[in-house]
Amino acid sequence: MAKRMGSVPSDLACKPDDADTAIVHKAMVKSGEKDKEQGSAVLDCTHSQNGLIQASKLFVSRNEKGEVFAIPFTGEMEAHVQQVASQPPQPPLPQPDMSIPDSAYVPLTSQDAATLTYLYAALSNKSIDYDGIAQQTSREYAGTSDTFQRRDMLNVLKPKIDAAIAEAKQHRYFTYSVDNGFLGNYDPGTKTFSTGMYSWQNGPVTGTGVSFKLTNDHTPGNLGPDGYPVSEEAEARAIQALIDKGRPIGVKVFFFAQADASDTSDHVIRSVVTRYQLVTPDGKVLHTQVVFKK
């Protein structure tokens, strides 16, 4: 049934342990690995060692190629899946409303330290770091070393910080622009412009360390491996004419901030791209590519 790997004995006799199998499946679902549970099982096994019958457990599953494998189901593995299974399921991430107009998206630059700081605090499940936020958003506070002055100033700043965080929770739609988005010549066969756009996929980053993890920016069907798709020939001709003249074409990224994606001290905001626009330096929109699809 299973491909023997590592220290798995060769004379195994196994039977499914339904209770443990259910726990493993439950843990996989809660940890976001639902797709990987197909065909997974924990098996109670016996084998002979030095003339004695030994009991053990195996975790049997399939790898990404569909190949069956078996590994010893250790105590550490069992403790981990028990812990995950006992945790409450994570609520679904909020999704963008695609009817939101372009005008409702707030432009961001790498200089918007305060905006990004408040946004991260609004989306994070961690306790509010008032001191850290005050240092990033108040020059006066950051420039004061007197302990008592800092305490008094922080007491004044806390209500303002709370209000700014509450406001940030209501605004999750943003844009950022890249002036040097590169487009190569149009390929009529694939109806795409070749592009090297993914060097800027993480968006604006500030001295606060806040950045964005765009989870759907270069998946197939969005801006896929063939490049930037423009199906209408009239639009493609107009864009190609600008490329031929050496005119710069920028990229405007529209995205929706979903949640805190940090598992370390870094401040990372999980986001989804809703659409791209090709724009000229004077702001003329040449093409819009819708990316997010539910």
C-alpha positions as CSV (number, residue, x, y, z in Angstrom):
1,M,0.0,0.0,0.0
2,A,2.7,2.4,0.9
3,K,6.2,3.1,-0.4
4,R,8.7,2.3,2.3
5,M,10.8,5.2,3.2
6,G,13.5,6.0,5.9
7,S,13.4,3.7,8.9
8,V,10.0,2.1,8.0
9,P,10.3,-1.7,8.6
10,S,9.8,-4.0,5.6
11,D,7.6,-6.5,7.4
12,L,4.8,-4.2,8.4
13,A,1.2,-5.3,9.0
14,C,-1.0,-2.2,9.2
15,K,-4.6,-1.3,9.7
16,P,-6.2,2.2,9.7
17,D,-6.8,3.9,13.0
18,D,-10.0,5.8,12.2
19,A,-9.8,8.1,15.3
20,D,-6.3,9.3,14.5
21,T,-7.1,9.6,10.8
22,A,-10.0,11.9,11.7
23,I,-7.7,14.1,13.9
24,V,-5.1,14.4,11.1
25,H,-7.8,15.4,8.6
26,K,-9.3,17.9,11.0
27,A,-5.9,19.5,11.6
28,M,-5.2,19.7,7.9
29,V,-8.4,21.5,7.2
30,K,-7.8,24.0,10.0
31,S,-4.2,24.7,8.9
32,G,-5.3,25.5,5.4
33,E,-4.1,22.2,3.9
34,K,-7.5,20.8,3.0
35,D,-6.4,19.9,-0.5
36,K,-3.6,17.7,0.9
37,E,-5.9,15.4,2.9
38,Q,-7.0,13.3,0.0
39,G,-5.7,9.8,0.6
40,S,-3.9,10.6,3.9
41,A,-4.2,8.2,6.8
42,V,-2.6,7.2,10.1
43,L,-2.0,3.5,10.3
44,D,-1.6,1.3,13.4
45,C,1.2,-1.1,12.4
46,T,3.1,-4.1,13.8
47,H,6.4,-5.6,12.9
48,S,8.9,-8.0,14.3
49,Q,12.2,-6.9,15.9
50,N,14.6,-9.3,17.6
51,G,11.8,-11.9,17.7
52,L,9.4,-9.5,19.4
53,I,6.3,-7.9,18.0
54,Q,6.6,-4.1,18.0
55,A,3.8,-1.6,17.6
56,S,4.2,1.6,15.6
57,K,2.3,4.2,13.6
58,L,2.7,5.4,10.1
59,F,1.5,8.6,8.4
60,V,0.6,7.7,4.8
61,S,-0.1,10.3,2.2
62,R,0.6,11.5,-1.3
63,N,3.2,14.0,-2.5
64,E,2.5,16.7,-5.1
65,K,3.2,14.2,-7.9
66,G,0.6,11.8,-6.6
67,E,3.1,9.3,-5.3
68,V,2.2,7.4,-2.1
69,F,4.7,7.6,0.7
70,A,4.9,6.5,4.4
71,I,6.9,8.0,7.3
72,P,6.9,7.1,11.0
73,F,4.2,9.0,12.8
74,T,6.3,10.3,15.7
75,G,5.1,11.7,19.1
76,E,6.1,15.2,18.0
77,M,3.9,14.8,14.9
78,E,1.0,13.5,16.9
79,A,1.3,16.4,19.4
80,H,1.4,18.9,16.6
81,V,-1.8,17.7,14.9
82,Q,-3.6,17.4,18.2
83,Q,-2.7,21.0,19.0
84,V,-3.8,22.2,15.5
85,A,-7.0,20.2,15.7
86,S,-7.9,21.7,19.1
87,Q,-7.6,25.2,17.9
88,P,-10.7,27.1,16.7
89,P,-10.9,27.4,12.9
90,Q,-9.6,30.6,11.3
91,P,-12.3,32.9,10.1
92,P,-12.4,33.4,6.3
93,L,-10.4,36.4,5.0
94,P,-12.4,39.4,3.9
95,Q,-12.7,39.7,0.1
96,P,-12.6,42.9,-2.0
97,D,-15.7,44.4,-3.4
98,M,-15.0,44.7,-7.1
99,S,-17.7,47.4,-7.5
100,I,-15.5,49.9,-5.6
101,P,-14.6,52.7,-8.0
102,D,-11.0,53.7,-8.8
103,S,-11.5,56.9,-6.9
104,A,-12.1,55.1,-3.6
105,Y,-8.5,53.6,-3.7
106,V,-6.0,55.6,-1.6
107,P,-2.6,56.2,-3.3
108,L,0.4,55.0,-1.3
109,T,4.0,55.8,-1.6
110,S,7.1,54.6,0.3
111,Q,6.8,57.8,2.3
112,D,3.4,57.0,3.8
113,A,4.9,55.6,7.0
114,A,2.0,56.7,9.2
115,T,-0.7,55.2,6.9
116,L,1.1,51.9,6.7
117,T,1.8,51.8,10.5
118,Y,-1.9,52.4,11.4
119,L,-3.1,49.9,8.7
120,Y,-0.8,47.1,10.0
121,A,-2.0,47.7,13.6
122,A,-5.6,47.7,12.4
123,L,-5.2,44.3,10.7
124,S,-3.0,42.7,13.2
125,N,-4.3,40.4,16.0
126,K,-1.3,41.4,18.2
127,S,-1.7,43.9,21.0
128,I,-1.2,47.5,20.0
129,D,2.4,48.7,20.3
130,Y,1.7,52.3,21.3
131,D,5.4,53.1,21.9
132,G,6.5,51.7,18.5
133,I,3.6,53.5,16.7
134,A,4.4,56.8,18.5
135,Q,8.0,56.6,17.5
136,Q,7.0,56.1,13.8
137,T,4.3,58.7,13.7
138,S,5.5,61.5,16.1
139,R,8.8,63.2,15.5
140,E,8.5,65.0,18.9
141,Y,8.0,61.7,20.7
142,A,10.8,60.0,18.8
143,G,13.1,62.9,19.6
144,T,12.5,62.8,23.3
145,S,14.7,60.8,25.6
146,D,13.2,62.0,28.9
147,T,11.3,59.0,30.4
148,F,8.7,61.1,32.1
149,Q,8.1,63.3,29.1
150,R,7.7,60.2,26.9
151,R,5.2,58.8,29.3
152,D,3.1,62.0,29.4
153,M,3.3,62.4,25.6
154,L,2.3,58.8,25.1
155,N,-0.8,59.3,27.3
156,V,-1.8,62.2,25.0
157,L,-1.0,60.2,21.8
158,K,-2.9,57.0,22.7
159,P,-6.4,58.3,22.0
160,K,-5.2,59.7,18.7
161,I,-3.5,56.4,17.8
162,D,-6.7,54.5,18.7
163,A,-8.7,56.8,16.5
164,A,-6.3,56.4,13.6
165,I,-6.3,52.6,13.9
166,A,-10.1,52.6,14.0
167,E,-10.2,54.7,10.8
168,A,-7.6,52.5,9.1
169,K,-10.0,49.5,9.6
170,Q,-12.5,51.2,7.4
171,H,-10.2,51.8,4.5
172,R,-8.5,48.8,2.9
173,Y,-8.3,49.8,-0.8
174,F,-5.0,51.2,-2.0
175,T,-3.0,51.8,-5.1
176,Y,0.7,52.2,-5.8
177,S,2.4,53.2,-9.0
178,V,5.6,52.0,-10.7
179,D,7.0,54.4,-13.2
180,N,9.4,52.1,-14.8
181,G,7.1,49.2,-15.6
182,F,8.7,47.5,-18.6
183,L,6.7,46.4,-21.6
184,G,8.2,44.6,-24.6
185,N,6.7,44.3,-28.1
186,Y,3.3,42.9,-28.6
187,D,2.9,39.3,-29.7
188,P,-0.3,38.9,-31.8
189,G,-0.2,35.1,-31.3
190,T,-0.6,35.2,-27.5
191,K,-2.1,38.8,-27.5
192,T,0.3,39.9,-24.8
193,F,3.1,42.3,-24.3
194,S,6.2,40.8,-22.8
195,T,6.8,42.2,-19.3
196,G,9.3,42.2,-16.5
197,M,6.8,43.5,-14.0
198,Y,7.3,41.2,-11.1
199,S,10.4,43.0,-9.6
200,W,8.0,45.4,-7.8
201,Q,5.4,43.0,-6.7
202,N,5.7,43.7,-2.9
203,G,4.6,47.3,-3.1
204,P,5.7,50.2,-1.1
205,V,7.9,49.5,1.9
206,T,8.8,52.1,4.6
207,G,11.3,52.4,7.4
208,T,8.7,50.9,9.7
209,G,9.3,47.5,7.9
210,V,5.7,47.3,6.8
211,S,5.3,45.6,3.4
212,F,2.6,43.8,1.4
213,K,2.4,40.2,0.4
214,L,0.4,40.2,-2.9
215,T,-1.0,36.7,-3.0
216,N,-2.5,36.7,-6.6
217,D,-0.3,39.0,-8.5
218,H,1.3,36.6,-11.0
219,T,-0.8,33.5,-11.0
220,P,-1.8,32.0,-14.4
221,G,-4.7,33.9,-15.9
222,N,-3.8,37.2,-14.3
223,L,-0.5,38.5,-15.6
224,G,0.7,35.1,-16.5
225,P,4.0,33.8,-17.9
226,D,3.1,35.0,-21.4
227,G,3.0,38.7,-20.3
228,Y,0.5,41.5,-20.0
229,P,-2.6,40.5,-22.0
230,V,-4.4,43.0,-24.2
231,S,-7.0,41.3,-26.4
232,E,-8.4,44.3,-28.2
233,E,-6.2,45.1,-31.3
234,A,-7.0,48.8,-31.3
235,E,-5.7,49.2,-27.7
236,A,-2.7,47.0,-28.4
237,R,-1.8,49.2,-31.5
238,A,-2.0,52.3,-29.4
239,I,0.3,50.9,-26.7
240,Q,2.7,49.5,-29.2
241,A,3.0,52.9,-30.9
242,L,4.1,54.4,-27.6
243,I,6.6,51.7,-27.1
244,D,8.0,52.3,-30.6
245,K,8.4,56.0,-29.7
246,G,10.3,55.1,-26.5
247,R,7.5,56.7,-24.4
248,P,7.5,55.6,-20.7
249,I,4.6,53.5,-19.6
250,G,3.9,53.1,-15.9
251,V,1.9,50.5,-14.0
252,K,-0.7,51.3,-11.4
253,V,-1.5,48.4,-9.0
254,F,-4.9,48.3,-7.2
255,F,-5.1,46.1,-4.2
256,F,-7.1,45.2,-1.1
257,A,-5.5,44.7,2.3
258,Q,-6.8,41.5,3.9
259,A,-5.0,40.6,7.1
260,D,-1.7,40.5,9.0
261,A,0.5,37.9,7.3
262,S,3.4,38.1,9.8
263,D,4.8,35.1,11.7
264,T,7.9,37.0,12.7
265,S,8.8,40.5,13.9
266,D,8.4,41.7,10.3
267,H,5.2,43.6,9.6
268,V,3.6,42.0,6.5
269,I,0.1,42.7,5.2
270,R,-1.6,39.9,3.2
271,S,-3.3,41.6,0.2
272,V,-4.9,40.7,-3.1
273,V,-4.5,42.6,-6.4
274,T,-7.9,43.6,-7.8
275,R,-6.6,45.2,-11.1
276,Y,-3.7,46.7,-13.0
277,Q,-3.6,49.7,-15.2
278,L,-1.1,50.8,-17.8
279,V,-0.7,54.5,-17.5
280,T,1.2,57.4,-19.2
281,P,3.2,59.9,-17.1
282,D,0.4,62.4,-17.4
283,G,-2.1,59.9,-15.9
284,K,-3.9,58.6,-19.1
285,V,-5.1,55.1,-18.7
286,L,-4.1,52.9,-21.6
287,H,-5.5,49.6,-20.4
288,T,-7.1,48.0,-17.4
289,Q,-6.5,44.3,-16.5
290,V,-8.9,42.8,-13.9
291,V,-7.1,40.4,-11.7
292,F,-9.2,39.3,-8.8
293,K,-11.8,36.7,-9.4
294,K,-13.8,35.0,-6.6
